[in-house]
């Protein structure tokens, strides 16, 4: 599991993460675990696993700026001509309940602004779906 801060000591992490992509994956993971520990402390007390093996309730696939979803879900989800799923945000797959795609659409209001609102909607929908509560 990776939790990355936006900034560390005032330094934006985006350029750092771009440079780190040239490191071998094991080095990337090791450096990120060290950074997480320094910035956030011991996350295991919040329920995050210490070990490398866990049984997650949710898997988030962060695909970057070019989703290339066909590699991940092309056989399971019918994508449109631009490679996008027919459902995004708080709308789940009708065929595979619990499969969501987030952050793939564009907004004239700015991606960070709209993502914050969409993230809340998606989080509420995931909780509603997983607890069986009625939607509001």
Buried (B, 14 or more C-beta within 10 A) or exposed (E): EEEBBEEEEEEEBEEBEEEBEEEEEEEBEEEBEEBBEEBEEEBEEEEEEEEEEEEEEEEEEEBEEEBEBEEEBEEEBEBEEEEBBEBBBBBBBEEEEEBBBBBBEEEEEEEEEBBEEBBEEBEBBBEBBEEEEEEE
